[in-house]
Each structure stands twice: as structure tokens, then as C-alpha cells.
């Protein structure tokens, strides 16, 4: 755990020193929300509100996760001697999860502030925030592994799009369904199947990543 915490701290320090990436991500989120606000002028229904939120979050997640292993391209062998592949993968996933939780929270606040707050009442806010948090965790876990695979191809951005969308789509559909039902007031007893599907995909991808990443790292 000490090694994992050290590498998570290292990721924060690197991004804090080079604020270009974080700044560009925040600018993308804010500008996308504001353009959506100008385009719809609050004349927006619930399914569209929910879909736009996840579209913006999805592309933000791709931008945030694309650099996960790009910084390590010339240090693969050095890192392999310092830390086990599994611990490196967990540290990358934990950092991306924290980053996506922050981005998801900011996006939700932006949608609440600029576009419409009539869909989020006191009754369904925390349940919707649960869907946002679980969606952020799932996107981070899936895209971290995709980023690791794409980093070995030499065309990371293009390969992430090619490899990522087929894996992301089932999870994203379940997330949109679950979050949409929470907005209309359905409790966990009615929308729990989507929650279980999301959790199952996260666990399955996490376990497969843990087992397969050492083979990718050795190449």
C-alpha cells in the first residue's frame, strides 16, 4: 500500500507541476456546459439533460485517461524494476478514479448551475450522485486498462478510441439508464438491476486488468 500511495502521490505532483492537462480538461468541461446552456436556453427535457451530461463526461474521461501511460513510455524498464505491474496498475486506476470523481462532481455542479436544476430535487440528488460516482469509477477503470494497451501501439489517442468505445458502450448504456431512472424518482428497488450491471462490469474489467496487465507490461 505504501508503494501504491507513493505512485498516486507522484501522479498528483506531476499533474500539479504541469497544469496544462488539468486546465484543458476543466476548460473543456466548462465550455461544453456553457455552449449547451446557450444552445438550449433551459428548454431541455429530462432524457436530453441526462444524455448530454454523460456525453460530456465520456469525452472528458477519454481526455483525462489518455495520458495515463504516455508519460511512462521511456521508463517502462525502470518502473518494472521498482514496482510490480499490478501495483502500478492499481495506482494508475486510483488516480484516475479520484480525478474522474472530481470532474464528475464539477460537471454535475455545472449542469445544475447553468442548464437546469429542476430535475435534481432533494429526494433524488444523492441517488443521482451515486450514479455519477459509480459511472466515474467505471470509466476510470475501463479507460486506464485501454490506455495501457494503446500505449504499446504508438498511436495512443487513436487506439484508445478504437478499443475503448466497444467496451465503454455497454457500461455507458447501463449508466444512462440507471441515472435516468433516478431522476424520475425510482428507488434502488426499481433500478437496482442497472446498478448491479454497472458494478459487475467494473469488477470484471478490474479483475481482468489485474490478471492481464503484467503480460502487457512485459512486452
C-alpha positions as CSV (number, residue, x, y, z in Angstrom):
1,X,0.0,0.0,0.0
2,X,2.9,2.3,0.7
3,X,4.2,1.9,-2.9
4,X,0.8,2.4,-4.3
5,X,0.2,5.6,-2.3
6,X,3.7,6.9,-3.3
7,X,2.8,6.4,-7.0
8,X,-0.6,8.0,-6.6
9,X,1.1,11.0,-4.9
10,X,3.6,11.1,-7.8
11,X,0.8,11.4,-10.3
12,X,-0.7,14.3,-8.4
13,X,2.7,16.0,-8.2
14,X,3.4,15.6,-11.9
15,X,0.0,17.0,-12.9
16,X,0.3,19.8,-10.4
17,X,3.6,20.9,-11.9
18,X,2.3,20.7,-15.4
19,X,-1.2,22.2,-15.1
20,X,-1.8,22.3,-18.9
21,X,-3.7,19.0,-19.0
22,X,-5.9,19.7,-16.0
23,X,-6.5,23.2,-17.2
24,X,-7.5,21.9,-20.7
25,X,-9.9,19.3,-19.1
26,X,-11.6,21.9,-16.9
27,X,-11.8,24.3,-19.9
28,X,-13.4,21.6,-22.0
29,X,-16.0,20.8,-19.3
30,X,-16.9,24.4,-18.6
31,X,-17.0,25.4,-22.3
32,X,-19.1,22.4,-23.2
33,X,-21.6,23.0,-20.5
34,X,-21.8,26.7,-21.3
35,X,-22.3,26.1,-25.0
36,X,-25.1,23.6,-24.1
37,X,-26.7,26.2,-22.0
38,X,-26.6,28.8,-24.9
39,X,-27.9,26.2,-27.3
40,X,-30.9,25.0,-25.3
41,X,-31.7,28.1,-23.2
42,X,-33.1,25.8,-20.4
43,X,-35.6,24.4,-22.9
44,X,-34.5,20.9,-22.3
45,X,-36.2,17.7,-21.2
46,X,-35.0,15.1,-18.7
47,X,-33.6,12.4,-21.1
48,X,-31.7,15.0,-23.1
49,X,-30.3,16.6,-19.9
50,X,-29.1,13.2,-18.7
51,X,-27.7,12.2,-22.1
52,X,-25.8,15.4,-22.6
53,X,-24.3,15.1,-19.1
54,X,-22.9,11.7,-19.9
55,X,-21.7,12.6,-23.4
56,X,-19.6,15.4,-21.9
57,X,-18.4,13.2,-19.1
58,X,-17.4,10.4,-21.5
59,X,-15.2,12.6,-23.7
60,X,-13.7,14.3,-20.7
61,X,-12.8,10.8,-19.3
62,X,-11.1,9.9,-22.6
63,X,-9.0,13.2,-22.4
64,X,-8.2,12.6,-18.8
65,X,-7.2,8.9,-19.2
66,X,-5.3,9.2,-22.5
67,X,-2.1,10.3,-20.7
68,X,-2.1,7.5,-18.1
69,X,0.8,5.6,-19.6
70,X,2.1,8.1,-22.1
71,X,4.4,9.7,-19.5
72,X,5.9,6.3,-18.8
73,X,6.9,5.3,-22.4
74,X,10.6,5.8,-21.8
75,X,10.6,4.5,-18.3
76,X,8.9,1.1,-18.7
77,X,12.0,-1.0,-17.8
78,X,13.0,1.3,-14.9
79,X,9.5,1.1,-13.4
80,X,9.4,-2.6,-13.9
81,X,12.4,-2.9,-11.5
82,X,10.8,-0.6,-9.0
83,X,7.3,-1.8,-8.6
84,X,5.2,-4.8,-9.6
85,X,2.9,-4.3,-12.6
86,X,-0.2,-4.9,-10.5
87,X,0.7,-2.2,-8.1
88,X,1.5,0.2,-10.9
89,X,-1.9,-0.5,-12.5
90,X,-3.8,-0.1,-9.2
91,X,-2.0,3.3,-8.6
92,X,-3.0,4.5,-12.1
93,X,-6.6,3.4,-11.6
94,X,-6.8,5.0,-8.2
95,X,-5.5,8.3,-9.5
96,X,-7.8,8.2,-12.5
97,X,-10.8,7.4,-10.2
98,X,-10.0,10.3,-8.0
99,X,-9.6,12.6,-11.0
100,X,-12.9,11.4,-12.6
101,X,-14.8,11.8,-9.3
102,X,-13.7,15.4,-9.2
103,X,-14.5,16.0,-12.8
104,X,-17.9,14.3,-12.5
105,X,-18.8,16.4,-9.4
106,X,-17.7,19.6,-11.2
107,X,-19.8,18.6,-14.3
108,X,-22.8,17.9,-12.2
109,X,-22.5,21.2,-10.4
110,X,-22.1,23.0,-13.8
111,X,-25.2,21.3,-15.2
112,X,-27.1,22.2,-12.0
113,X,-26.0,25.8,-12.2
114,X,-26.1,26.6,-15.9
115,X,-28.6,24.3,-17.6
116,X,-31.4,23.3,-15.3
117,X,-31.8,22.4,-11.7
118,X,-35.5,21.3,-11.9
119,X,-34.5,17.7,-12.4
120,X,-32.4,17.4,-9.2
121,X,-34.6,17.6,-6.2
122,X,-33.6,16.8,-2.6
123,X,-35.1,13.4,-2.9
124,X,-33.2,12.2,-5.9
125,X,-30.0,14.2,-5.8
126,X,-27.9,11.7,-3.7
127,X,-29.1,8.8,-5.7
128,X,-28.2,10.5,-8.9
129,X,-24.8,11.5,-7.4
130,X,-24.4,7.8,-6.7
131,X,-24.8,7.0,-10.4
132,X,-22.4,9.8,-11.3
133,X,-19.8,8.4,-8.8
134,X,-20.2,4.9,-10.0
135,X,-20.1,6.0,-13.6
136,X,-16.9,8.0,-13.0
137,X,-15.3,4.9,-11.3
138,X,-16.3,2.6,-14.1
139,X,-15.0,5.0,-16.8
140,X,-11.7,5.4,-15.0
141,X,-11.2,1.6,-14.5
142,X,-12.0,0.8,-18.1
143,X,-10.1,3.6,-19.8
144,X,-7.0,3.0,-17.6
145,X,-6.7,-0.5,-19.0
146,X,-7.4,0.7,-22.5
147,X,-4.7,3.3,-22.1
148,X,-2.2,0.7,-21.1
149,X,-2.9,-1.4,-24.2
150,X,-2.9,1.7,-26.5
151,X,0.4,2.9,-25.1
152,X,2.1,-0.1,-26.7
153,X,0.9,0.7,-30.2
154,X,2.5,4.1,-30.8
155,X,-0.9,5.7,-31.7
156,X,-2.4,6.1,-28.2
157,X,-5.2,8.6,-28.9
158,X,-6.5,6.8,-32.0
159,X,-6.2,3.3,-30.5
160,X,-8.0,4.4,-27.3
161,X,-11.0,5.5,-29.4
162,X,-10.9,2.2,-31.4
163,X,-10.5,-0.1,-28.4
164,X,-12.4,1.9,-25.8
165,X,-15.8,2.5,-27.3
166,X,-16.8,-1.2,-27.7
167,X,-16.0,-1.8,-24.1
168,X,-17.5,1.5,-22.8
169,X,-20.8,1.3,-24.7
170,X,-22.5,-1.5,-22.5
171,X,-21.3,0.3,-19.3
172,X,-22.4,3.7,-20.6
173,X,-25.9,2.4,-21.6
174,X,-26.4,0.9,-18.1
175,X,-25.2,4.1,-16.5
176,X,-27.5,6.3,-18.6
177,X,-30.5,4.0,-17.8
178,X,-29.7,4.0,-14.0
179,X,-29.1,7.7,-13.8
180,X,-32.2,8.4,-15.9
181,X,-34.4,6.4,-13.6
182,X,-33.0,8.0,-10.5
183,X,-34.0,11.4,-12.0
184,X,-37.7,10.4,-12.3
185,X,-37.7,9.2,-8.7
186,X,-37.3,5.5,-9.0
187,X,-35.5,4.0,-6.0
188,X,-32.9,1.3,-5.8
189,X,-35.6,-1.4,-5.6
190,X,-36.7,-0.5,-9.1
191,X,-33.5,0.5,-10.8
192,X,-31.2,-1.9,-8.9
193,X,-30.6,-4.2,-11.9
194,X,-28.7,-1.4,-13.7
195,X,-26.7,-0.7,-10.6
196,X,-25.8,-4.4,-10.4
197,X,-24.8,-4.4,-14.1
198,X,-22.6,-1.4,-13.6
199,X,-20.9,-2.9,-10.6
200,X,-20.4,-6.3,-12.4
201,X,-18.7,-4.6,-15.3
202,X,-16.4,-2.6,-13.1
203,X,-15.4,-5.7,-11.1
204,X,-15.0,-7.9,-14.2
205,X,-12.8,-5.3,-16.0
206,X,-10.8,-4.6,-12.9
207,X,-10.1,-8.3,-12.3
208,X,-9.2,-8.9,-16.0
209,X,-6.9,-5.8,-15.9
210,X,-5.2,-7.1,-12.8
211,X,-4.6,-10.5,-14.4
212,X,-3.6,-9.4,-17.9
213,X,-1.6,-6.2,-17.3
214,X,1.6,-7.9,-16.3
215,X,1.7,-9.6,-19.8
216,X,1.1,-6.2,-21.5
217,X,3.8,-4.6,-19.3
218,X,6.5,-7.2,-20.2
219,X,6.1,-6.5,-24.0
